[in-house]
Amino acid sequence: MKLLFDENLSPKLPQLFSVQFPSSLHVRECGLKGFPDETIWEYAREHDFIIVSKDSDFYQRSVLYGHPPKLVWLRIGNCDRAELVALIDQSQEEIRRFVTEPMESVLVLG
């Protein structure tokens, strides 16, 4: 399971979760910094990533188009990286279950 962390999240997250979610990347590492959501969506779909974002635009896109890609939508407002890391860390099992559910497109955490 590969996570693609959106631009609005710390670029250090893939490294911090390299054991739990190997091969995860930040959009910067894919050369997608500053690109429109549609481009990031297509990249995630083509490369089997699950998007992780705080951006409601991805939620709206997911509702409209379904999956793939799936979306982990972080609904926690402004927070520091430690709080974000704790939320993802505490939600690992929930994320793994979500990935295997064929009918679910969005997992809301927060």
Gaussian input, Z-matrix of N, CA and C with variables (Angstrom, degrees):
# hf/3-21g

backbone

0 1
 N
 C     1     B1
 C     2     B2     1     A1
 N     3     B3     2     A2     1     D1
 C     4     B4     3     A3     2     D2
 C     5     B5     4     A4     3     D3
 N     6     B6     5     A5     4     D4
 C     7     B7     6     A6     5     D5
 C     8     B8     7     A7     6     D6
 N     9     B9     8     A8     7     D7
 C    10    B10     9     A9     8     D8
 C    11    B11    10    A10     9     D9
 N    12    B12    11    A11    10    D10
 C    13    B13    12    A12    11    D11
 C    14    B14    13    A13    12    D12
 N    15    B15    14    A14    13    D13
 C    16    B16    15    A15    14    D14
 C    17    B17    16    A16    15    D15
 N    18    B18    17    A17    16    D16
 C    19    B19    18    A18    17    D17
 C    20    B20    19    A19    18    D18
 N    21    B21    20    A20    19    D19
 C    22    B22    21    A21    20    D20
 C    23    B23    22    A22    21    D21
 N    24    B24    23    A23    22    D22
 C    25    B25    24    A24    23    D23
 C    26    B26    25    A25    24    D24
 N    27    B27    26    A26    25    D25
 C    28    B28    27    A27    26    D26
 C    29    B29    28    A28    27    D27
 N    30    B30    29    A29    28    D28
 C    31    B31    30    A30    29    D29
 C    32    B32    31    A31    30    D30
 N    33    B33    32    A32    31    D31
 C    34    B34    33    A33    32    D32
 C    35    B35    34    A34    33    D33
 N    36    B36    35    A35    34    D34
 C    37    B37    36    A36    35    D35
 C    38    B38    37    A37    36    D36
 N    39    B39    38    A38    37    D37
 C    40    B40    39    A39    38    D38
 C    41    B41    40    A40    39    D39
 N    42    B42    41    A41    40    D40
 C    43    B43    42    A42    41    D41
 C    44    B44    43    A43    42    D42
 N    45    B45    44    A44    43    D43
 C    46    B46    45    A45    44    D44
 C    47    B47    46    A46    45    D45
 N    48    B48    47    A47    46    D46
 C    49    B49    48    A48    47    D47
 C    50    B50    49    A49    48    D48
 N    51    B51    50    A50    49    D49
 C    52    B52    51    A51    50    D50
 C    53    B53    52    A52    51    D51
 N    54    B54    53    A53    52    D52
 C    55    B55    54    A54    53    D53
 C    56    B56    55    A55    54    D54
 N    57    B57    56    A56    55    D55
 C    58    B58    57    A57    56    D56
 C    59    B59    58    A58    57    D57
 N    60    B60    59    A59    58    D58
 C    61    B61    60    A60    59    D59
 C    62    B62    61    A61    60    D60
 N    63    B63    62    A62    61    D61
 C    64    B64    63    A63    62    D62
 C    65    B65    64    A64    63    D63
 N    66    B66    65    A65    64    D64
 C    67    B67    66    A66    65    D65
 C    68    B68    67    A67    66    D66
 N    69    B69    68    A68    67    D67
 C    70    B70    69    A69    68    D68
 C    71    B71    70    A70    69    D69
 N    72    B72    71    A71    70    D70
 C    73    B73    72    A72    71    D71
 C    74    B74    73    A73    72    D72
 N    75    B75    74    A74    73    D73
 C    76    B76    75    A75    74    D74
 C    77    B77    76    A76    75    D75
 N    78    B78    77    A77    76    D76
 C    79    B79    78    A78    77    D77
 C    80    B80    79    A79    78    D78
 N    81    B81    80    A80    79    D79
 C    82    B82    81    A81    80    D80
 C    83    B83    82    A82    81    D81
 N    84    B84    83    A83    82    D82
 C    85    B85    84    A84    83    D83
 C    86    B86    85    A85    84    D84
 N    87    B87    86    A86    85    D85
 C    88    B88    87    A87    86    D86
 C    89    B89    88    A88    87    D87
 N    90    B90    89    A89    88    D88
 C    91    B91    90    A90    89    D89
 C    92    B92    91    A91    90    D90
 N    93    B93    92    A92    91    D91
 C    94    B94    93    A93    92    D92
 C    95    B95    94    A94    93    D93
 N    96    B96    95    A95    94    D94
 C    97    B97    96    A96    95    D95
 C    98    B98    97    A97    96    D96
 N    99    B99    98    A98    97    D97
 C   100   B100    99    A99    98    D98
 C   101   B101   100   A100    99    D99
 N   102   B102   101   A101   100   D100
 C   103   B103   102   A102   101   D101
 C   104   B104   103   A103   102   D102
 N   105   B105   104   A104   103   D103
 C   106   B106   105   A105   104   D104
 C   107   B107   106   A106   105   D105
 N   108   B108   107   A107   106   D106
 C   109   B109   108   A108   107   D107
 C   110   B110   109   A109   108   D108
 N   111   B111   110   A110   109   D109
 C   112   B112   111   A111   110   D110
 C   113   B113   112   A112   111   D111
 N   114   B114   113   A113   112   D112
 C   115   B115   114   A114   113   D113
 C   116   B116   115   A115   114   D114
 N   117   B117   116   A116   115   D115
 C   118   B118   117   A117   116   D116
 C   119   B119   118   A118   117   D117
 N   120   B120   119   A119   118   D118
 C   121   B121   120   A120   119   D119
 C   122   B122   121   A121   120   D120
 N   123   B123   122   A122   121   D121
 C   124   B124   123   A123   122   D122
 C   125   B125   124   A124   123   D123
 N   126   B126   125   A125   124   D124
 C   127   B127   126   A126   125   D125
 C   128   B128   127   A127   126   D126
 N   129   B129   128   A128   127   D127
 C   130   B130   129   A129   128   D128
 C   131   B131   130   A130   129   D129
 N   132   B132   131   A131   130   D130
 C   133   B133   132   A132   131   D131
 C   134   B134   133   A133   132   D132
 N   135   B135   134   A134   133   D133
 C   136   B136   135   A135   134   D134
 C   137   B137   136   A136   135   D135
 N   138   B138   137   A137   136   D136
 C   139   B139   138   A138   137   D137
 C   140   B140   139   A139   138   D138
 N   141   B141   140   A140   139   D139
 C   142   B142   141   A141   140   D140
 C   143   B143   142   A142   141   D141
 N   144   B144   143   A143   142   D142
 C   145   B145   144   A144   143   D143
 C   146   B146   145   A145   144   D144
 N   147   B147   146   A146   145   D145
 C   148   B148   147   A147   146   D146
 C   149   B149   148   A148   147   D147
 N   150   B150   149   A149   148   D148
 C   151   B151   150   A150   149   D149
 C   152   B152   151   A151   150   D150
 N   153   B153   152   A152   151   D151
 C   154   B154   153   A153   152   D152
 C   155   B155   154   A154   153   D153
 N   156   B156   155   A155   154   D154
 C   157   B157   156   A156   155   D155
 C   158   B158   157   A157   156   D156
 N   159   B159   158   A158   157   D157
 C   160   B160   159   A159   158   D158
 C   161   B161   160   A160   159   D159
 N   162   B162   161   A161   160   D160
 C   163   B163   162   A162   161   D161
 C   164   B164   163   A163   162   D162
 N   165   B165   164   A164   163   D163
 C   166   B166   165   A165   164   D164
 C   167   B167   166   A166   165   D165
 N   168   B168   167   A167   166   D166
 C   169   B169   168   A168   167   D167
 C   170   B170   169   A169   168   D168
 N   171   B171   170   A170   169   D169
 C   172   B172   171   A171   170   D170
 C   173   B173   172   A172   171   D171
 N   174   B174   173   A173   172   D172
 C   175   B175   174   A174   173   D173
 C   176   B176   175   A175   174   D174
 N   177   B177   176   A176   175   D175
 C   178   B178   177   A177   176   D176
 C   179   B179   178   A178   177   D177
 N   180   B180   179   A179   178   D178
 C   181   B181   180   A180   179   D179
 C   182   B182   181   A181   180   D180
 N   183   B183   182   A182   181   D181
 C   184   B184   183   A183   182   D182
 C   185   B185   184   A184   183   D183
 N   186   B186   185   A185   184   D184
 C   187   B187   186   A186   185   D185
 C   188   B188   187   A187   186   D186
 N   189   B189   188   A188   187   D187
 C   190   B190   189   A189   188   D188
 C   191   B191   190   A190   189   D189
 N   192   B192   191   A191   190   D190
 C   193   B193   192   A192   191   D191
 C   194   B194   193   A193   192   D192
 N   195   B195   194   A194   193   D193
 C   196   B196   195   A195   194   D194
 C   197   B197   196   A196   195   D195
 N   198   B198   197   A197   196   D196
 C   199   B199   198   A198   197   D197
 C   200   B200   199   A199   198   D198
 N   201   B201   200   A200   199   D199
 C   202   B202   201   A201   200   D200
 C   203   B203   202   A202   201   D201
 N   204   B204   203   A203   202   D202
 C   205   B205   204   A204   203   D203
 C   206   B206   205   A205   204   D204
 N   207   B207   206   A206   205   D205
 C   208   B208   207   A207   206   D206
 C   209   B209   208   A208   207   D207
 N   210   B210   209   A209   208   D208
 C   211   B211   210   A210   209   D209
 C   212   B212   211   A211   210   D210
 N   213   B213   212   A212   211   D211
 C   214   B214   213   A213   212   D212
 C   215   B215   214   A214   213   D213
 N   216   B216   215   A215   214   D214
 C   217   B217   216   A216   215   D215
 C   218   B218   217   A217   216   D216
 N   219   B219   218   A218   217   D217
 C   220   B220   219   A219   218   D218
 C   221   B221   220   A220   219   D219
 N   222   B222   221   A221   220   D220
 C   223   B223   222   A222   221   D221
 C   224   B224   223   A223   222   D222
 N   225   B225   224   A224   223   D223
 C   226   B226   225   A225   224   D224
 C   227   B227   226   A226   225   D225
 N   228   B228   227   A227   226   D226
 C   229   B229   228   A228   227   D227
 C   230   B230   229   A229   228   D228
 N   231   B231   230   A230   229   D229
 C   232   B232   231   A231   230   D230
 C   233   B233   232   A232   231   D231
 N   234   B234   233   A233   232   D232
 C   235   B235   234   A234   233   D233
 C   236   B236   235   A235   234   D234
 N   237   B237   236   A236   235   D235
 C   238   B238   237   A237   236   D236
 C   239   B239   238   A238   237   D237
 N   240   B240   239   A239   238   D238
 C   241   B241   240   A240   239   D239
 C   242   B242   241   A241   240   D240
 N   243   B243   242   A242   241   D241
 C   244   B244   243   A243   242   D242
 C   245   B245   244   A244   243   D243
 N   246   B246   245   A245   244   D244
 C   247   B247   246   A246   245   D245
 C   248   B248   247   A247   246   D246
 N   249   B249   248   A248   247   D247
 C   250   B250   249   A249   248   D248
 C   251   B251   250   A250   249   D249
 N   252   B252   251   A251   250   D250
 C   253   B253   252   A252   251   D251
 C   254   B254   253   A253   252   D252
 N   255   B255   254   A254   253   D253
 C   256   B256   255   A255   254   D254
 C   257   B257   256   A256   255   D255
 N   258   B258   257   A257   256   D256
 C   259   B259   258   A258   257   D257
 C   260   B260   259   A259   258   D258
 N   261   B261   260   A260   259   D259
 C   262   B262   261   A261   260   D260
 C   263   B263   262   A262   261   D261
 N   264   B264   263   A263   262   D262
 C   265   B265   264   A264   263   D263
 C   266   B266   265   A265   264   D264
 N   267   B267   266   A266   265   D265
 C   268   B268   267   A267   266   D266
 C   269   B269   268   A268   267   D267
 N   270   B270   269   A269   268   D268
 C   271   B271   270   A270   269   D269
 C   272   B272   271   A271   270   D270
 N   273   B273   272   A272   271   D271
 C   274   B274   273   A273   272   D272
 C   275   B275   274   A274   273   D273
 N   276   B276   275   A275   274   D274
 C   277   B277   276   A276   275   D275
 C   278   B278   277   A277   276   D276
 N   279   B279   278   A278   277   D277
 C   280   B280   279   A279   278   D278
 C   281   B281   280   A280   279   D279
 N   282   B282   281   A281   280   D280
 C   283   B283   282   A282   281   D281
 C   284   B284   283   A283   282   D282
 N   285   B285   284   A284   283   D283
 C   286   B286   285   A285   284   D284
 C   287   B287   286   A286   285   D285
 N   288   B288   287   A287   286   D286
 C   289   B289   288   A288   287   D287
 C   290   B290   289   A289   288   D288
 N   291   B291   290   A290   289   D289
 C   292   B292   291   A291   290   D290
 C   293   B293   292   A292   291   D291
 N   294   B294   293   A293   292   D292
 C   295   B295   294   A294   293   D293
 C   296   B296   295   A295   294   D294
 N   297   B297   296   A296   295   D295
 C   298   B298   297   A297   296   D296
 C   299   B299   298   A298   297   D297
 N   300   B300   299   A299   298   D298
 C   301   B301   300   A300   299   D299
 C   302   B302   301   A301   300   D300
 N   303   B303   302   A302   301   D301
 C   304   B304   303   A303   302   D302
 C   305   B305   304   A304   303   D303
 N   306   B306   305   A305   304   D304
 C   307   B307   306   A306   305   D305
 C   308   B308   307   A307   306   D306
 N   309   B309   308   A308   307   D307
 C   310   B310   309   A309   308   D308
 C   311   B311   310   A310   309   D309
 N   312   B312   311   A311   310   D310
 C   313   B313   312   A312   311   D311
 C   314   B314   313   A313   312   D312
 N   315   B315   314   A314   313   D313
 C   316   B316   315   A315   314   D314
 C   317   B317   316   A316   315   D315
 N   318   B318   317   A317   316   D316
 C   319   B319   318   A318   317   D317
 C   320   B320   319   A319   318   D318
 N   321   B321   320   A320   319   D319
 C   322   B322   321   A321   320   D320
 C   323   B323   322   A322   321   D321
 N   324   B324   323   A323   322   D322
 C   325   B325   324   A324   323   D323
 C   326   B326   325   A325   324   D324
 N   327   B327   326   A326   325   D325
 C   328   B328   327   A327   326   D326
 C   329   B329   328   A328   327   D327

   B1=1.4399
   B2=1.5266
   B3=1.3274
   B4=1.4610
   B5=1.5236
   B6=1.3230
   B7=1.4550
   B8=1.5270
   B9=1.3299
   B10=1.4573
   B11=1.5247
   B12=1.3312
   B13=1.4521
   B14=1.5190
   B15=1.3142
   B16=1.4552
   B17=1.5253
   B18=1.3094
   B19=1.4563
   B20=1.5284
   B21=1.3258
   B22=1.4632
   B23=1.5250
   B24=1.3231
   B25=1.4639
   B26=1.5266
   B27=1.3119
   B28=1.4608
   B29=1.5350
   B30=1.3272
   B31=1.4687
   B32=1.5279
   B33=1.3233
   B34=1.4687
   B35=1.5275
   B36=1.3242
   B37=1.4649
   B38=1.5325
   B39=1.3259
   B40=1.4757
   B41=1.5243
   B42=1.3089
   B43=1.4634
   B44=1.5273
   B45=1.3307
   B46=1.4667
   B47=1.5324
   B48=1.3359
   B49=1.4662
   B50=1.5269
   B51=1.3199
   B52=1.4672
   B53=1.5241
   B54=1.3251
   B55=1.4648
   B56=1.5272
   B57=1.3251
   B58=1.4624
   B59=1.5334
   B60=1.3275
   B61=1.4664
   B62=1.5301
   B63=1.3452
   B64=1.4684
   B65=1.5348
   B66=1.2999
   B67=1.4749
   B68=1.5209
   B69=1.3251
   B70=1.4595
   B71=1.5237
   B72=1.3386
   B73=1.4604
   B74=1.5220
   B75=1.3072
   B76=1.4627
   B77=1.5252
   B78=1.3289
   B79=1.4731
   B80=1.5279
   B81=1.3197
   B82=1.4715
   B83=1.5223
   B84=1.3327
   B85=1.4626
   B86=1.5230
   B87=1.3207
   B88=1.4753
   B89=1.5249
   B90=1.3151
   B91=1.4541
   B92=1.5160
   B93=1.3352
   B94=1.4619
   B95=1.5220
   B96=1.3238
   B97=1.4659
   B98=1.5267
   B99=1.3337
   B100=1.4531
   B101=1.5149
   B102=1.3279
   B103=1.4637
   B104=1.5265
   B105=1.3374
   B106=1.4715
   B107=1.5272
   B108=1.3306
   B109=1.4633
   B110=1.5211
   B111=1.3065
   B112=1.4696
   B113=1.5293
   B114=1.3181
   B115=1.4701
   B116=1.5224
   B117=1.3258
   B118=1.4700
   B119=1.5267
   B120=1.3252
   B121=1.4656
   B122=1.5313
   B123=1.3219
   B124=1.4675
   B125=1.5270
   B126=1.3197
   B127=1.4585
   B128=1.5317
   B129=1.3215
   B130=1.4681
   B131=1.5249
   B132=1.3202
   B133=1.4680
   B134=1.5253
   B135=1.3125
   B136=1.4688
   B137=1.5249
   B138=1.3352
   B139=1.4620
   B140=1.5291
   B141=1.3224
   B142=1.4729
   B143=1.5204
   B144=1.3217
   B145=1.4532
   B146=1.5222
   B147=1.3187
   B148=1.4588
   B149=1.5281
   B150=1.3117
   B151=1.4589
   B152=1.5273
   B153=1.3282
   B154=1.4532
   B155=1.5242
   B156=1.3384
   B157=1.4583
   B158=1.5238
   B159=1.3255
   B160=1.4576
   B161=1.5374
   B162=1.3034
   B163=1.4593
   B164=1.5302
   B165=1.3212
   B166=1.4715
   B167=1.5273
   B168=1.3220
   B169=1.4682
   B170=1.5280
   B171=1.3211
   B172=1.4662
   B173=1.5286
   B174=1.3249
   B175=1.4664
   B176=1.5311
   B177=1.3135
   B178=1.4669
   B179=1.5249
   B180=1.3126
   B181=1.4666
   B182=1.5254
   B183=1.3202
   B184=1.4564
   B185=1.5253
   B186=1.3290
   B187=1.4621
   B188=1.5290
   B189=1.3181
   B190=1.4595
   B191=1.5260
   B192=1.3322
   B193=1.4697
   B194=1.5201
   B195=1.3144
   B196=1.4627
   B197=1.5204
   B198=1.3043
   B199=1.4630
   B200=1.5198
   B201=1.2776
   B202=1.4580
   B203=1.5221
   B204=1.3219
   B205=1.4590
   B206=1.5243
   B207=1.3007
   B208=1.4600
   B209=1.5288
   B210=1.3419
   B211=1.4526
   B212=1.5156
   B213=1.3251
   B214=1.4522
   B215=1.5265
   B216=1.3327
   B217=1.4570
   B218=1.5227
   B219=1.3105
   B220=1.4531
   B221=1.5243
   B222=1.3159
   B223=1.4695
   B224=1.5169
   B225=1.3170
   B226=1.4629
   B227=1.5244
   B228=1.3093
   B229=1.4569
   B230=1.5122
   B231=1.3178
   B232=1.4616
   B233=1.5183
   B234=1.3179
   B235=1.4629
   B236=1.5173
   B237=1.3119
   B238=1.4551
   B239=1.5258
   B240=1.3247
   B241=1.4629
   B242=1.5238
   B243=1.3293
   B244=1.4662
   B245=1.5295
   B246=1.3281
   B247=1.4700
   B248=1.5319
   B249=1.3045
   B250=1.4654
   B251=1.5279
   B252=1.3130
   B253=1.4636
   B254=1.5259
   B255=1.3258
   B256=1.4634
   B257=1.5286
   B258=1.3161
   B259=1.4625
   B260=1.5300
   B261=1.3110
   B262=1.4686
   B263=1.5209
   B264=1.3201
   B265=1.4599
   B266=1.5295
   B267=1.3248
   B268=1.4686
   B269=1.5346
   B270=1.3097
   B271=1.4688
   B272=1.5229
   B273=1.3166
   B274=1.4648
   B275=1.5257
   B276=1.3117
   B277=1.4632
   B278=1.5227
   B279=1.3143
   B280=1.4633
   B281=1.5306
   B282=1.3255
   B283=1.4675
   B284=1.5211
   B285=1.3167
   B286=1.4745
   B287=1.5383
   B288=1.3233
   B289=1.4658
   B290=1.5215
   B291=1.3233
   B292=1.4560
   B293=1.5300
   B294=1.3055
   B295=1.4641
   B296=1.5243
   B297=1.3182
   B298=1.4693
   B299=1.5272
   B300=1.3211
   B301=1.4666
   B302=1.5198
   B303=1.3278
   B304=1.4668
   B305=1.5246
   B306=1.3178
   B307=1.4586
   B308=1.5265
   B309=1.3294
   B310=1.4620
   B311=1.5209
   B312=1.3457
   B313=1.4738
   B314=1.5196
   B315=1.3397
   B316=1.4711
   B317=1.5293
   B318=1.3158
   B319=1.4517
   B320=1.5242
   B321=1.3259
   B322=1.4643
   B323=1.5242
   B324=1.3246
   B325=1.4553
   B326=1.5191
   B327=1.3160
   B328=1.4551
   B329=1.4909
   A1=107.74
   A2=114.82
   A3=121.27
   A4=109.59
   A5=115.22
   A6=120.79
   A7=108.95
   A8=115.51
   A9=121.52
   A10=107.00
   A11=116.49
   A12=122.11
   A13=110.12
   A14=115.40
   A15=122.40
   A16=111.30
   A17=114.42
   A18=122.95
   A19=113.12
   A20=117.25
   A21=120.34
   A22=113.01
   A23=117.31
   A24=123.01
   A25=109.84
   A26=115.94
   A27=121.28
   A28=111.46
   A29=116.71
   A30=119.75
   A31=113.01
   A32=117.64
   A33=121.14
   A34=112.33
   A35=118.23
   A36=120.74
   A37=114.02
   A38=120.00
   A39=117.35
   A40=112.81
   A41=116.29
   A42=120.07
   A43=111.05
   A44=116.75
   A45=120.71
   A46=111.91
   A47=117.31
   A48=121.67
   A49=112.62
   A50=116.34
   A51=119.90
   A52=113.15
   A53=117.83
   A54=120.83
   A55=110.26
   A56=116.10
   A57=121.20
   A58=112.40
   A59=116.37
   A60=121.86
   A61=109.41
   A62=117.21
   A63=120.88
   A64=111.62
   A65=115.02
   A66=123.93
   A67=113.18
   A68=117.45
   A69=120.34
   A70=108.94
   A71=114.86
   A72=120.98
   A73=110.62
   A74=115.18
   A75=122.96
   A76=106.06
   A77=117.44
   A78=119.64
   A79=111.76
   A80=118.43
   A81=120.89
   A82=111.55
   A83=116.00
   A84=120.34
   A85=112.26
   A86=116.00
   A87=121.54
   A88=111.37
   A89=116.77
   A90=120.43
   A91=113.01
   A92=117.51
   A93=121.76
   A94=113.75
   A95=118.35
   A96=120.45
   A97=109.07
   A98=115.51
   A99=121.10
   A100=114.71
   A101=117.13
   A102=120.23
   A103=110.34
   A104=117.15
   A105=119.75
   A106=111.77
   A107=114.94
   A108=121.22
   A109=111.94
   A110=117.17
   A111=121.05
   A112=111.25
   A113=116.74
   A114=121.09
   A115=110.71
   A116=116.14
   A117=120.54
   A118=109.96
   A119=117.07
   A120=123.02
   A121=110.35
   A122=116.14
   A123=120.45
   A124=111.40
   A125=116.99
   A126=120.23
   A127=109.95
   A128=116.56
   A129=120.74
   A130=110.84
   A131=116.99
   A132=120.78
   A133=110.98
   A134=116.46
   A135=120.96
   A136=113.34
   A137=117.18
   A138=120.62
   A139=113.23
   A140=117.22
   A141=122.93
   A142=113.99
   A143=116.55
   A144=121.72
   A145=110.35
   A146=115.45
   A147=123.51
   A148=105.12
   A149=116.82
   A150=120.69
   A151=109.44
   A152=115.70
   A153=122.17
   A154=106.23
   A155=116.70
   A156=120.03
   A157=111.58
   A158=114.62
   A159=121.78
   A160=109.69
   A161=116.56
   A162=124.13
   A163=111.65
   A164=116.81
   A165=120.68
   A166=112.25
   A167=117.64
   A168=120.02
   A169=111.12
   A170=116.82
   A171=119.42
   A172=110.56
   A173=116.65
   A174=119.66
   A175=109.76
   A176=116.72
   A177=120.65
   A178=111.12
   A179=117.00
   A180=121.19
   A181=110.18
   A182=117.05
   A183=121.51
   A184=111.30
   A185=116.67
   A186=120.38
   A187=110.32
   A188=116.39
   A189=121.49
   A190=112.65
   A191=117.09
   A192=121.09
   A193=115.01
   A194=118.09
   A195=119.14
   A196=110.70
   A197=115.47
   A198=119.58
   A199=110.36
   A200=119.73
   A201=128.27
   A202=111.71
   A203=116.16
   A204=128.64
   A205=111.14
   A206=114.35
   A207=120.06
   A208=108.35
   A209=114.71
   A210=120.63
   A211=111.12
   A212=116.23
   A213=122.03
   A214=104.65
   A215=114.97
   A216=121.44
   A217=109.10
   A218=116.77
   A219=123.21
   A220=109.04
   A221=115.71
   A222=122.32
   A223=110.03
   A224=116.69
   A225=119.28
   A226=113.44
   A227=118.57
   A228=120.38
   A229=111.24
   A230=115.44
   A231=120.35
   A232=109.71
   A233=115.05
   A234=120.34
   A235=108.03
   A236=115.76
   A237=118.09
   A238=109.62
   A239=115.23
   A240=120.28
   A241=111.80
   A242=117.56
   A243=120.15
   A244=111.29
   A245=117.41
   A246=120.73
   A247=110.78
   A248=115.65
   A249=120.55
   A250=111.14
   A251=116.11
   A252=120.91
   A253=110.00
   A254=117.59
   A255=121.29
   A256=110.80
   A257=117.88
   A258=121.13
   A259=111.19
   A260=116.67
   A261=120.09
   A262=110.23
   A263=116.46
   A264=120.85
   A265=111.63
   A266=116.62
   A267=121.62
   A268=111.79
   A269=117.18
   A270=121.64
   A271=113.55
   A272=117.67
   A273=121.07
   A274=112.92
   A275=116.95
   A276=119.73
   A277=111.51
   A278=116.01
   A279=120.27
   A280=110.83
   A281=117.10
   A282=121.32
   A283=110.01
   A284=117.71
   A285=121.05
   A286=111.24
   A287=116.70
   A288=119.97
   A289=110.62
   A290=116.33
   A291=122.15
   A292=111.94
   A293=116.61
   A294=120.84
   A295=111.31
   A296=117.18
   A297=120.13
   A298=113.53
   A299=117.94
   A300=121.71
   A301=109.64
   A302=117.78
   A303=120.25
   A304=114.88
   A305=118.54
   A306=120.68
   A307=113.69
   A308=118.04
   A309=120.96
   A310=111.23
   A311=115.18
   A312=120.80
   A313=112.41
   A314=116.79
   A315=120.86
   A316=109.60
   A317=115.52
   A318=122.26
   A319=106.70
   A320=116.13
   A321=120.92
   A322=108.18
   A323=115.72
   A324=121.73
   A325=108.61
   A326=116.25
   A327=117.54
   A328=113.12
   D1=121.68
   D2=-178.56
   D3=-111.82
   D4=130.08
   D5=177.28
   D6=-101.98
   D7=141.63
   D8=174.23
   D9=-115.08
   D10=108.03
   D11=-177.09
   D12=-82.08
   D13=128.78
   D14=-176.84
   D15=-70.42
   D16=164.69
   D17=-177.40
   D18=-59.31
   D19=-28.39
   D20=-178.20
   D21=-79.30
   D22=5.76
   D23=179.64
   D24=-116.98
   D25=159.54
   D26=-178.40
   D27=-59.51
   D28=133.00
   D29=176.84
   D30=-69.15
   D31=-7.10
   D32=178.98
   D33=-85.84
   D34=-10.05
   D35=-176.43
   D36=-59.62
   D37=-43.38
   D38=179.00
   D39=-58.41
   D40=-38.78
   D41=178.26
   D42=-67.23
   D43=-40.81
   D44=-179.04
   D45=-66.38
   D46=-26.78
   D47=-179.26
   D48=-111.79
   D49=24.38
   D50=-175.90
   D51=-64.18
   D52=-27.64
   D53=178.32
   D54=-80.84
   D55=-46.27
   D56=-176.35
   D57=-72.49
   D58=-37.78
   D59=-177.78
   D60=-132.48
   D61=74.15
   D62=-177.48
   D63=-59.45
   D64=151.51
   D65=177.46
   D66=69.70
   D67=12.13
   D68=175.76
   D69=-74.49
   D70=153.07
   D71=-177.85
   D72=-139.12
   D73=163.01
   D74=169.42
   D75=-101.46
   D76=151.04
   D77=-178.01
   D78=-56.27
   D79=-29.48
   D80=177.13
   D81=-60.50
   D82=-38.34
   D83=-178.36
   D84=-70.05
   D85=-17.28
   D86=179.72
   D87=-98.02
   D88=2.08
   D89=-177.06
   D90=73.88
   D91=24.55
   D92=-175.66
   D93=-107.70
   D94=10.73
   D95=179.43
   D96=-61.71
   D97=127.37
   D98=178.70
   D99=84.07
   D100=-1.06
   D101=179.78
   D102=-80.35
   D103=155.57
   D104=178.56
   D105=-66.08
   D106=156.24
   D107=179.48
   D108=-54.30
   D109=-38.00
   D110=-179.19
   D111=-58.58
   D112=-41.26
   D113=179.66
   D114=-66.87
   D115=-42.65
   D116=178.38
   D117=-64.40
   D118=-41.95
   D119=177.81
   D120=-57.07
   D121=-49.10
   D122=-178.53
   D123=-65.65
   D124=-39.55
   D125=177.50
   D126=-60.93
   D127=-46.64
   D128=179.33
   D129=-61.19
   D130=-42.45
   D131=179.70
   D132=-63.55
   D133=-46.41
   D134=-176.88
   D135=-69.17
   D136=-26.16
   D137=-175.75
   D138=-112.96
   D139=16.19
   D140=174.72
   D141=58.66
   D142=44.91
   D143=175.20
   D144=-100.28
   D145=156.58
   D146=168.62
   D147=-105.30
   D148=124.06
   D149=-179.11
   D150=-77.65
   D151=136.28
   D152=173.70
   D153=-119.07
   D154=120.20
   D155=-174.19
   D156=-153.24
   D157=158.72
   D158=171.23
   D159=-100.69
   D160=0.19
   D161=-172.50
   D162=-83.38
   D163=121.58
   D164=179.39
   D165=-68.14
   D166=-18.91
   D167=177.92
   D168=-62.63
   D169=-37.76
   D170=177.11
   D171=-66.73
   D172=-36.83
   D173=176.76
   D174=-61.19
   D175=-47.51
   D176=179.76
   D177=-61.24
   D178=-40.89
   D179=178.10
   D180=-63.62
   D181=-40.31
   D182=179.91
   D183=-65.32
   D184=-41.63
   D185=177.61
   D186=-63.34
   D187=-40.07
   D188=-177.70
   D189=-72.51
   D190=-44.22
   D191=-172.71
   D192=-106.74
   D193=-13.54
   D194=-176.01
   D195=73.32
   D196=-157.02
   D197=-179.92
   D198=-123.57
   D199=161.08
   D200=7.19
   D201=-79.84
   D202=161.83
   D203=-5.73
   D204=-81.28
   D205=162.40
   D206=173.90
   D207=-84.72
   D208=163.08
   D209=-177.02
   D210=-130.27
   D211=131.20
   D212=166.97
   D213=-102.52
   D214=109.86
   D215=-175.39
   D216=-99.11
   D217=116.52
   D218=-177.58
   D219=-91.11
   D220=110.31
   D221=-177.03
   D222=-105.55
   D223=64.46
   D224=-175.31
   D225=-122.79
   D226=3.72
   D227=178.53
   D228=65.21
   D229=-156.65
   D230=179.78
   D231=-72.27
   D232=131.05
   D233=178.84
   D234=-157.14
   D235=165.15
   D236=176.13
   D237=-88.79
   D238=170.89
   D239=-175.91
   D240=-61.49
   D241=-35.98
   D242=-179.39
   D243=-61.15
   D244=-41.35
   D245=178.39
   D246=-65.44
   D247=-40.31
   D248=179.12
   D249=-65.30
   D250=-44.41
   D251=177.82
   D252=-61.10
   D253=-43.37
   D254=179.37
   D255=-61.58
   D256=-43.06
   D257=-180.00
   D258=-61.94
   D259=-47.73
   D260=-179.84
   D261=-65.65
   D262=-42.59
   D263=179.88
   D264=-60.41
   D265=-44.49
   D266=179.88
   D267=-69.97
   D268=-18.16
   D269=-175.34
   D270=-104.19
   D271=11.16
   D272=-176.11
   D273=-54.01
   D274=-49.30
   D275=-178.95
   D276=-63.77
   D277=-40.23
   D278=178.29
   D279=-63.46
   D280=-39.37
   D281=177.43
   D282=-65.08
   D283=-44.17
   D284=179.57
   D285=-62.61
   D286=-40.99
   D287=177.66
   D288=-64.49
   D289=-44.67
   D290=179.88
   D291=-56.42
   D292=-42.39
   D293=-178.00
   D294=-61.47
   D295=-32.94
   D296=-177.14
   D297=-85.55
   D298=-9.80
   D299=-179.21
   D300=-81.09
   D301=112.96
   D302=-174.74
   D303=-68.49
   D304=-22.11
   D305=-175.58
   D306=-97.41
   D307=-10.80
   D308=-176.62
   D309=-92.61
   D310=134.97
   D311=179.31
   D312=-108.28
   D313=-28.47
   D314=-173.55
   D315=-132.05
   D316=135.02
   D317=170.08
   D318=-115.16
   D319=120.89
   D320=-179.74
   D321=-98.19
   D322=124.21
   D323=176.91
   D324=-118.71
   D325=140.05
   D326=176.51
   D327=154.11

